[in-house]
Each structure stands twice: as structure tokens, then as C-alpha cells.
Amino acid sequence: MGAEDRGPNLNFNAKQTRLFFEGGKLTLLGPLIGHVSADFYGEGSSGGDFRVYEAYAIIGPLLAGRKWTTFMDLDAVPDTLDFQGPGSMLASRREVLRYGNTFGPLLIQLSLERPLPDLTLSNPDTQEVRKPLPDVVGALEWNLGKGRHVRAAGLARWLSFYEDGGMQHAVPGWGAMLSGLWTWGRRGTRASAQVHYGSGIGAYTADIAGLGLDAVVVAPGRLEAVPSLGVFGAIEPRWSEHLASSFVYGYLEVYPRDAQPGNTLKRTHYLSGNLLVSPVRSVTFGAELLFGRREDVNGAGDNAVRLIFSTRFFY
């Protein structure tokens, strides 16, 4: 973090604005539903370019397209004004081919997902990331009533890179996740939690996606996956018909390889609380205070505090 990154900084944006289209038709195989949505978080010179958020179709038990990974619990994500949410959360959108079906209170899902390996290479001029196989995810979710469930998911992937001279090196990656959501009371107060652990799953984790922490080339021809642990808990009380809040704590621990430099991320903490006011059903005003801390392998660390004000319209 340089000096230019420190100190107070004010920003206004409408990048969270999302547009979507959804339609359906009846077919011989059952209802066909298509969904396309987009927002303004694309990378570009404007810093707010239009990007595809989700684009998928569902027919019967099959889903194909760009969607949130099966290796997460989307319903348990807390309602934070912070667009990213807790950094220890599993959060990744990618192209998937998913089978999902319910058997009484049990939902079973199995998906093949686009591999997006996030590797740290020792020499990018002579090494290149390879994607020989799709990521495979399975999930079981037990419905305990409206707004109540327990979910478990597992992930298997193959991390690989190619080196000049015809040599290809690979290492397996894997992960396991357990989450739950519990809703109670007349107004619908919620509590949710998630814990995950794995090796080579950095690309699926909010705080470390893009940091090359799936796996690291630690010696010529030797690739090692990086383990990580993440947990978050949230409670979202409904104070009244028009007032609600969410309070969230997240913790992420990374176990870097010995060959990685001292400024490699080691752990993060995330703490947030907000107050949401909805004078009418489709309008919400909110304020949120966030605290975050990063610690590196060499012991260096720093804190950040952010105050967010937001206005949301749904129509």
C-alpha cells in the first residue's frame, strides 16, 4: 500500500445498478426459463463499464450458462451495502453446467464449472497456465422450513501449468464447505454462517481471488497448492416493518508456501454493521460502517475503515 492509498477518500458511484431480463416458454421437456443480467462493474478506462453479471437458461433439472458457483450458499449471503460482502465468503460467478433436483426436503446439485486457475508462476515468459479439466462441484442442501436450511458442498479441481520444452506439471485442488441459514420471528430475522477449508481454492474466495493463491511454482517443475480457511457469521434483525440491520464478522486464514515472499497475504478480518430504512417496499436507504484488517506473512498489517451510504430502488 503506497502513500497515495492512505488517508480519507470520498467516492460516489452507481456501479451496482443492475438490469435484467427474464423470460420463459413451455417445451416438451417442461418450462424453459432464460435469464440475463448485467451491471457496471466491468474493467475499462471508465472504471464502470457494462458487464455480464449472469446469463443462463434452465430446463427441468438442468442449468447452463454464467451463474454463481455451486460451491457457495447464495441464500445465506448477508445483506451488506458493501458490494463485495465478507472477504472470507466463497463467491465466484463462472460458466457452469449444473444438474439439480429435489427429493423431499433434500436438494442435490452436481456441476461442471469453467476452470479459472489462479497460479503464481516463477517465470511467466516460459510458463503458461493450463486448463485441462473442468472443476467439479457437488452440493447437498437440507430444507428445514421456509428460510431455514443446512448446506454442504465439495469441490475438486486440477491445477496445471505448461513449461517451455514440453513439460506439463499439475497438482489437485479440493475444498469443502458447510453453511446454514435460520429465519425466525414474524418479521423474518435471519442468522447465517459459513465455514470452508481447502487447498487450491483461492479463486473461489472473495478476499484472495486474483492474488495467485490457488497454487505456486516453488521450484522448477514443482507446483504446490495453497491451503486456506474461511468463516463468517451474520445476524440480520428486522427491527420493524421499515427498519432492518445486518451485522457480519468474517475471518480468513491463508497458509502460504515457504517459497512465497513476506508480503504475501496471511489473514484478514472483516466486521460490518448497517441500518436499513425502507419507507416503502421498493425503496431502501442505508448506512454501513466497515472495519477490515490485513496481515502478511512477515507480520506487517494495516487497518481500513469505510463508511457507506446507499440508496436502493427495486422495480
C-alpha positions as CSV (number, residue, x, y, z in Angstrom):
1,M,0.0,0.0,0.0
2,G,1.6,3.3,-1.1
3,A,1.2,6.7,0.4
4,E,-1.3,7.7,-2.3
5,D,-3.6,5.0,-1.0
6,R,-3.7,6.3,2.6
7,G,-5.9,8.9,4.2
8,P,-9.5,9.9,3.7
9,N,-11.1,9.3,0.3
10,L,-14.6,10.0,-1.0
11,N,-16.3,8.2,-3.8
12,F,-19.7,8.3,-5.5
13,N,-20.8,5.6,-7.9
14,A,-23.8,3.8,-9.3
15,K,-21.9,0.7,-10.5
16,Q,-24.1,-1.6,-8.5
17,T,-27.0,-0.7,-10.8
18,R,-28.3,-3.9,-12.3
19,L,-30.5,-4.5,-15.3
20,F,-32.0,-7.9,-16.1
21,F,-34.3,-9.7,-18.5
22,E,-36.1,-13.0,-17.8
23,G,-38.5,-14.9,-19.9
24,G,-39.8,-18.4,-20.4
25,K,-41.7,-20.8,-22.6
26,L,-43.2,-24.2,-22.4
27,T,-41.5,-27.1,-24.2
28,L,-41.9,-30.8,-24.5
29,L,-39.3,-31.2,-21.8
30,G,-41.0,-28.7,-19.4
31,P,-40.7,-24.9,-18.8
32,L,-37.6,-23.3,-20.3
33,I,-36.5,-20.2,-18.4
34,G,-33.8,-17.7,-19.6
35,H,-32.2,-15.0,-17.5
36,V,-29.7,-12.3,-18.5
37,S,-28.5,-9.6,-16.1
38,A,-25.7,-7.0,-16.2
39,D,-24.2,-4.3,-14.0
40,F,-21.5,-1.6,-14.4
41,Y,-18.5,-3.3,-12.6
42,G,-16.7,-4.1,-15.8
43,E,-13.0,-3.3,-16.2
44,G,-12.3,-0.5,-18.6
45,S,-11.0,3.1,-18.9
46,S,-14.1,4.5,-17.3
47,G,-13.9,2.1,-14.3
48,G,-17.5,1.3,-14.7
49,D,-18.0,-0.5,-17.9
50,F,-21.1,-2.6,-18.7
51,R,-20.5,-6.3,-17.9
52,V,-22.5,-9.5,-18.0
53,Y,-23.5,-10.5,-14.4
54,E,-25.4,-13.6,-15.1
55,A,-26.7,-15.3,-18.3
56,Y,-28.2,-18.7,-18.0
57,A,-31.1,-21.0,-19.0
58,I,-32.9,-23.6,-17.0
59,I,-35.0,-26.5,-18.4
60,G,-36.1,-29.2,-15.9
61,P,-33.2,-30.1,-13.6
62,L,-30.6,-28.7,-15.9
63,L,-29.0,-25.2,-15.8
64,A,-26.4,-24.0,-18.3
65,G,-24.7,-20.6,-18.5
66,R,-23.0,-18.0,-16.3
67,K,-24.1,-18.3,-12.7
68,W,-22.9,-18.2,-9.1
69,T,-20.8,-21.3,-8.4
70,T,-22.4,-24.3,-6.8
71,F,-19.6,-24.2,-4.3
72,M,-21.3,-21.5,-2.2
73,D,-24.6,-20.8,-0.4
74,L,-26.1,-17.8,-2.2
75,D,-29.2,-17.7,0.1
76,A,-27.0,-17.4,3.2
77,V,-25.1,-14.3,2.0
78,P,-25.9,-11.4,4.3
79,D,-27.4,-8.1,3.1
80,T,-24.4,-5.8,3.3
81,L,-24.2,-2.4,1.5
82,D,-20.6,-3.4,0.7
83,F,-20.9,-4.9,-2.7
84,Q,-18.2,-7.5,-2.1
85,G,-19.5,-8.7,1.3
86,P,-17.3,-10.5,3.8
87,G,-13.9,-11.3,2.3
88,S,-13.9,-14.9,3.7
89,M,-17.0,-15.7,1.8
90,L,-17.0,-18.1,-1.1
91,A,-18.1,-16.0,-4.1
92,S,-17.4,-16.7,-7.8
93,R,-19.5,-16.4,-10.9
94,R,-18.5,-18.7,-13.8
95,E,-19.9,-20.7,-16.7
96,V,-21.5,-23.9,-15.3
97,L,-23.4,-26.9,-16.4
98,R,-25.5,-28.0,-13.4
99,Y,-27.9,-30.7,-12.6
100,G,-30.1,-30.0,-9.6
101,N,-33.2,-31.9,-8.3
102,T,-35.1,-32.1,-5.0
103,F,-36.1,-35.3,-3.3
104,G,-38.5,-34.2,-0.5
105,P,-36.6,-31.8,1.7
106,L,-33.2,-32.6,0.1
107,L,-31.7,-30.7,-2.8
108,I,-28.9,-32.4,-4.7
109,Q,-26.7,-30.5,-7.2
110,L,-23.8,-31.6,-9.3
111,S,-22.0,-29.2,-11.7
112,L,-19.1,-28.9,-14.1
113,E,-17.7,-25.4,-13.9
114,R,-15.3,-23.4,-16.0
115,P,-11.8,-23.7,-14.6
116,L,-10.2,-20.4,-13.8
117,P,-6.9,-21.3,-12.1
118,D,-5.2,-18.5,-10.3
119,L,-1.5,-19.5,-10.2
120,T,1.7,-17.7,-9.3
121,L,4.3,-18.7,-11.9
122,S,8.1,-18.4,-11.3
123,N,8.8,-17.3,-14.9
124,P,5.7,-16.1,-16.9
125,D,7.9,-15.8,-20.0
126,T,8.4,-19.6,-20.2
127,Q,5.4,-20.9,-18.2
128,E,1.7,-20.8,-19.1
129,V,-1.3,-21.8,-17.0
130,R,-3.3,-24.7,-18.5
131,K,-6.9,-25.7,-18.0
132,P,-7.2,-29.4,-18.9
133,L,-10.3,-30.3,-16.9
134,P,-13.4,-28.6,-15.6
135,D,-13.9,-28.0,-11.9
136,V,-16.4,-30.5,-10.4
137,V,-18.7,-29.4,-7.6
138,G,-21.3,-31.4,-5.6
139,A,-23.7,-30.0,-3.0
140,L,-26.4,-31.3,-0.7
141,E,-28.9,-28.9,0.9
142,W,-31.5,-29.9,3.5
143,N,-34.6,-27.7,3.7
144,L,-35.7,-27.2,7.3
145,G,-38.6,-24.9,6.5
146,K,-39.1,-21.5,5.0
147,G,-35.9,-19.6,5.2
148,R,-34.1,-22.4,7.0
149,H,-31.6,-24.9,5.6
150,V,-28.2,-26.5,6.0
151,R,-25.9,-26.9,3.0
152,A,-22.7,-28.9,2.4
153,A,-20.6,-28.7,-0.8
154,G,-17.4,-30.2,-2.1
155,L,-15.1,-29.1,-4.9
156,A,-12.4,-31.0,-6.9
157,R,-10.2,-29.3,-9.5
158,W,-7.0,-29.8,-11.4
159,L,-4.3,-27.0,-11.4
160,S,-1.8,-27.2,-14.1
161,F,0.9,-25.2,-16.0
162,Y,3.0,-25.8,-19.1
163,E,6.7,-25.1,-19.3
164,D,8.8,-24.5,-22.4
165,G,10.3,-27.7,-23.5
166,G,7.1,-29.7,-23.5
167,M,6.8,-30.3,-19.7
168,Q,3.4,-30.0,-18.0
169,H,3.1,-30.0,-14.2
170,A,-0.1,-30.4,-12.2
171,V,-1.5,-30.6,-8.7
172,P,-5.0,-31.4,-7.4
173,G,-7.1,-28.8,-5.6
174,W,-10.0,-29.5,-3.3
175,G,-12.4,-27.8,-0.9
176,A,-15.3,-28.4,1.5
177,M,-17.9,-26.0,2.7
178,L,-20.6,-26.1,5.4
179,S,-23.2,-23.4,5.8
180,G,-26.6,-22.7,7.3
181,L,-29.4,-20.2,7.4
182,W,-32.1,-19.8,10.0
183,T,-35.0,-17.4,9.8
184,W,-37.5,-16.8,12.6
185,G,-40.0,-14.3,14.0
186,R,-42.9,-12.6,12.5
187,R,-40.7,-10.1,10.6
188,G,-38.1,-12.6,9.4
189,T,-34.9,-12.0,11.4
190,R,-32.1,-14.1,9.9
191,A,-28.9,-15.7,11.1
192,S,-26.4,-17.3,8.7
193,A,-22.9,-18.8,8.9
194,Q,-20.4,-20.5,6.6
195,V,-17.1,-22.3,7.1
196,H,-14.8,-23.6,4.4
197,Y,-11.4,-25.2,4.1
198,G,-9.4,-26.5,1.2
199,S,-6.3,-26.4,-0.9
200,G,-6.1,-24.6,-4.2
201,I,-9.5,-22.8,-3.9
202,G,-8.2,-19.1,-3.8
203,A,-10.1,-18.3,-7.0
204,Y,-13.4,-19.1,-5.3
205,T,-12.7,-16.9,-2.2
206,A,-13.6,-13.2,-2.2
207,D,-10.5,-11.8,-0.5
208,I,-7.8,-13.7,-2.4
209,A,-9.3,-14.2,-5.9
210,G,-6.8,-12.7,-8.3
211,L,-3.8,-12.9,-6.0
212,G,-2.3,-16.1,-7.5
213,L,-3.1,-18.1,-4.4
214,D,-4.6,-21.2,-5.9
215,A,-1.1,-22.7,-6.3
216,V,2.5,-21.6,-6.5
217,V,5.5,-22.8,-8.5
218,V,8.0,-23.3,-5.7
219,A,10.8,-24.9,-7.7
220,P,11.5,-25.9,-11.3
221,G,8.7,-28.3,-12.3
222,R,7.1,-28.2,-8.9
223,L,3.7,-26.8,-8.2
224,E,2.1,-26.6,-4.7
225,A,-1.5,-25.8,-3.9
226,V,-2.1,-23.2,-1.2
227,P,-4.4,-24.1,1.7
228,S,-6.9,-21.6,3.1
229,L,-9.6,-21.5,5.8
230,G,-12.6,-19.1,5.8
231,V,-15.5,-18.5,8.1
232,F,-18.2,-15.8,8.5
233,G,-21.2,-15.3,10.7
234,A,-24.1,-12.9,10.3
235,I,-27.2,-11.8,12.1
236,E,-29.9,-9.7,10.4
237,P,-32.5,-8.4,12.7
238,R,-35.8,-6.9,11.5
239,W,-36.5,-4.1,14.0
240,S,-39.8,-3.1,12.5
241,E,-41.7,-3.1,9.2
242,H,-39.5,-0.3,7.9
243,L,-36.1,-0.9,9.8
244,A,-33.6,-3.7,9.4
245,S,-29.9,-4.3,10.0
246,S,-27.1,-6.7,9.3
247,F,-24.0,-7.4,11.5
248,V,-21.3,-9.5,10.0
249,Y,-17.9,-10.9,11.0
250,G,-15.6,-12.7,8.7
251,Y,-12.1,-14.3,9.2
252,L,-9.8,-15.7,6.5
253,E,-6.5,-17.6,7.1
254,V,-4.1,-18.4,4.3
255,Y,-1.2,-20.9,4.7
256,P,1.3,-19.7,2.1
257,R,4.2,-21.9,0.9
258,D,7.7,-21.3,2.2
259,A,8.8,-20.1,-1.2
260,Q,6.4,-17.1,-1.2
261,P,7.6,-13.6,-0.3
262,G,7.0,-12.0,3.1
263,N,4.4,-9.6,1.8
264,T,2.1,-12.5,0.8
265,L,-1.4,-12.2,2.5
266,K,-1.7,-14.3,5.6
267,R,-5.1,-13.4,7.2
268,T,-7.9,-10.9,7.0
269,H,-10.6,-9.7,9.4
270,Y,-13.9,-8.2,8.3
271,L,-16.5,-6.5,10.5
272,S,-19.6,-4.6,9.4
273,G,-22.9,-3.3,10.7
274,N,-25.6,-1.3,9.0
275,L,-29.0,0.3,9.4
276,L,-31.5,0.0,6.5
277,V,-34.6,2.1,6.3
278,S,-37.4,1.2,3.8
279,P,-40.1,3.8,3.9
280,V,-41.9,1.9,1.1
281,R,-41.4,-1.6,-0.2
282,S,-39.3,-0.8,-3.2
283,V,-37.0,1.9,-1.7
284,T,-34.2,1.5,0.9
285,F,-31.9,4.0,2.4
286,G,-28.9,2.7,4.4
287,A,-25.7,3.5,6.2
288,E,-23.0,0.9,6.9
289,L,-19.7,1.0,8.9
290,L,-17.0,-1.4,7.9
291,F,-13.7,-2.4,9.5
292,G,-11.1,-4.5,7.8
293,R,-7.6,-5.7,8.7
294,R,-5.0,-7.4,6.6
295,E,-1.9,-9.2,7.9
296,D,1.0,-10.5,5.8
297,V,3.4,-13.4,6.3
298,N,6.2,-11.1,7.5
299,G,4.0,-9.7,10.3
300,A,3.1,-6.4,8.6
301,G,-0.5,-5.4,8.8
302,D,-2.9,-2.5,8.4
303,N,-6.5,-1.5,9.1
304,A,-9.1,0.2,6.9
305,V,-12.4,1.8,8.0
306,R,-15.1,2.6,5.5
307,L,-18.5,4.4,5.8
308,I,-21.0,3.7,3.1
309,F,-24.3,5.5,2.4
310,S,-26.6,3.8,-0.1
311,T,-29.9,4.4,-1.8
312,R,-31.5,1.3,-3.5
313,F,-34.6,1.2,-5.7
314,F,-36.2,-2.1,-6.8
315,Y,-38.6,-2.1,-9.7
